[in-house]
Each structure stands twice: as C-alpha cells, then as structure tokens.
C-alpha cells in the first residue's frame, strides 16, 4: 500500500535561530535572482523585531516547500507582501495558493492597515487576481538590489480591506512607491529611478 504524502503545515518563523530558518534561506536564494533579493541579514533583523511576518510551509520529507514574507509597515497604513516562493518540487500542488490565502487572511485578521500591496512579474498577475488583488494601471519599474542604474518592469497590485476599488489617489501610490524604493530597495532619496517612477504616477491611478 502506497504511503500517503504528509500534509504540509504552516509554521511562523520568529528569528534566524528557528530550525526552519536555514531551509527558508536556501529556498529564498534559489527562488529569486540576485538583483531581486533583499539581504538576508536585514530580513533576519526585521523578522526578529516583529516587523516582518515570515511563514513557511513545512512537511516531514521536504523541510520547507514554500514561504511568504509580509512587511507590516507600522508607520504607514499598508502591508507589503514582500516575497512568496514555492520549491520547484512542490509546484503544481496548490502550495502557492495556500501560502497566498494565508497571507491575505493574516492581513484581514483583526484591525490594522487598510491596504495590502504586492509587486509581481506580468505572468504572475493572474495568480494574485485569483485571491482578490487588483492591478494598478501604472507603468511600474523597480530598482535592482546592488545596482545604481538598473530597473525591472513589474506590476503593482493591491487589495483593500473593505473598499471596492475603482481608482486610487496618486498621492497615496506615490507615498507607497517612495517607501518601497527607499526602505525596501535602499535607494537614495535623490535616486533618478525614484524620481522617474514618481513622475509616472498620475493624480488618479486606475484599477484594472
């Protein structure tokens, strides 16, 4: 009789000393190219301080098959789904959808920020739309980690706690982008990539 595959369980990770940290770090480094990776020491620091909410999906024969990382920006009224990844051996089994549902549920749990944002490559947009996200009608290009000039086209999506979105004030989106670039990608306030991106944000941003 064929043994049943162990059901993966969601496990919160609170520090780099957690037993799941090493497997998370390995998957993280394999799942994202260098230019897209936030430095691991900073992730560890923010997980330890409680700002980052790191959740892994773990099972007995595959220590970590996926994870998501939420940036709970305390000083602003939004949360960022910073990273979500699935191990290549676990793809096609609903792992990504389970992780995304957990991230969305964590966002909705209790009172808190009104907005959840995520940056995604074009081919992943349907994945996020399936969980209630809406794509912003915006020409959006993010900086590369470790580069002073390079950028990458991405899509910016959002989910609001209660509103049915038709459009969003450009001032809010500029505030979010400025924080994502300066705090997330660690670019300087006078970085021309930030200036150009802010100029591409209209006064009223449509929602597709």
N, C-alpha and C positions, 0 to 999 in steps of 0.2 A: 504494500500500500504506500502510495506516494505521500511523503510528509508535507503538510501544509506550510506555506510560507508564513513566517511570523509577521503579525500586523505591526507596522511601524507606529511609534508613539511620539508625540510632540513633547520636547523637553526644553524648558527655558535654560539658558546659559547665563550665569551671572558674573563670571570672571574668567580670565585666561588660565586659572588654575583648575577649572572644571574639567572632568575627564573627557568631555566631548570637544574641548577646545582644539586639540591637535587635529582631529579629523575634520572639524569645521575649517580650520586654517588651510589644510591641504586641499579640500574641495574648493574653497574660495579662490585659491591661487590657480587652480586648474580651470575654473569656470569662467574667469574674467581675464581679458588681456591686460598686460602691464599698465597701459595708459588709462585703463578704467578702474584700477584697483586703488582704493584708499589704503594708506599704510596700515599694516596690521597693528603696530604698537598704538596707533591712535584709536583704532577700533577697540582694542583691549582696554584702553583707558576709559573710553566712553561707555563701554559695557559695564566696567567696574563701578563707574559713577552713577549708573542707572539711567543715563541719557539714552543710550542705545538699548533697545529690546531685541536680544538675539534669541531666536527659537530654532532648534534643529529637529529634524525628523529622523529618529533613530530606530534601528531594529537589530536583532541579535547577530545576524550574519553579515550585515552591512552597517557598520557603526553609525555613519551619518549619510543618509541618502539625499538630504536636501536641507535648506535653511532659508530663513528670511530675517532681515535686519531692519528694524523700524527706528528712525531718528525722531524722538519725541522732543521737538524744539520747544523748550519751556517758555522762552521769552516771546514767542510768536504763536499765532493761532492756527498752527498746522503741524501735521506729521508727515514725514517723508519715508516712503518705502525705499530704502537706500539700495538694498541688494536682495535678490531672490535667485536661488540656483538649485538645480537638481542634478545629482550624479548621473553620468551617462548610462550606467547600468540600470537605473531606476526610471528612465524616461518612458513615457507611454503607459504608465500605470496610475495616472491621476495624482502623482505626488505634487506636481506644481500647483494644480488646482486646490489641493488640500492646504498647502502652505499659504496660498493667496487668500483662501477663505479664512484661515486663522489670523492672518494679518489684518484683514478687513474687520473681523469680529473683535480683535483687540482694539482697533481704532474706535469701534462703536461702543465698546464696553464702558459704561459709566459716563459721567460728564467729562468734557475735555475739549480739545481743539476741534474746530468746525471743518477743517479741510485735511484731506489725505492726498499727497502728490506722489507721482512716480515718473521717472524718466525711462523710456523704453525705445528699443530699436523698432523700426517700422513693422517687421514681421511678427513682433510680439504684441502689437496693439490689440488684435482680436482676443488674445488671452486675457488681457485686462478688461476689455469691454464686456466680456462674459461675466465678470464679477461686479459690474455696475460702474466702472470707471468711465469717464468721458474724455475724449481727446480735445485738446485746445487747438483752435485754428491759428497756429502760430509757427513761424519759421524759427526753429529752435536748434541751436548748435552749442554743444558743451565743450569746455576745455579738456585737454588731456592732462592727467596727472604727470608731473615730471617734464612738462614741455612749456616753453614760453610763448609758443605761437600756434600749435596745432589745435584743431577743433574737430568735432564729430557731429554730423546731423543726428538728431534724436527726436522723439515725440514726447511732449509733456502732457500727462493725463492727470485728471483729478477726480475725486469723489467727495461729495459734500455730505455732512452728517444728516441733513434733512431737506435741503432745497432741491427742486427740480431745476437743473441748470439750463439757461438759455444763452447767457453771456456772463462774463466776469469783468469787473473793473480792472482796467490795465494797471492802475496803481498797485493793486494787490499782487498781480502777477509780477510786476517789476520788483516789488519787495521780496517775493519768494525767490526770484531768479538771482537777485543781488546776494541774498543769503546763501543760496545753493552754490554760487560761484565762489564767494569769499570764504565761507565757513566750510563748505564741502570740498571744493576743488582747490582751495587755498590760493586763489589768485589775488593779486593786489587790487585795492580799490580803483587804481588808475589803469588797470589792465585794459587794453583796447578791445579785447574779445568781450569783456563785460559791457563796455560802452556800446559796442555794435549790437550786442544782443538786446540791451535795454531800448535801443533805438528801434528795434524791430517789433516792439510790443505796442500795439495800438491802444488808444484810450479805452476801447471796449473790445475785449477778446471774445470772439465767438467760440461756441462749444459745438463740436460736430456730433 
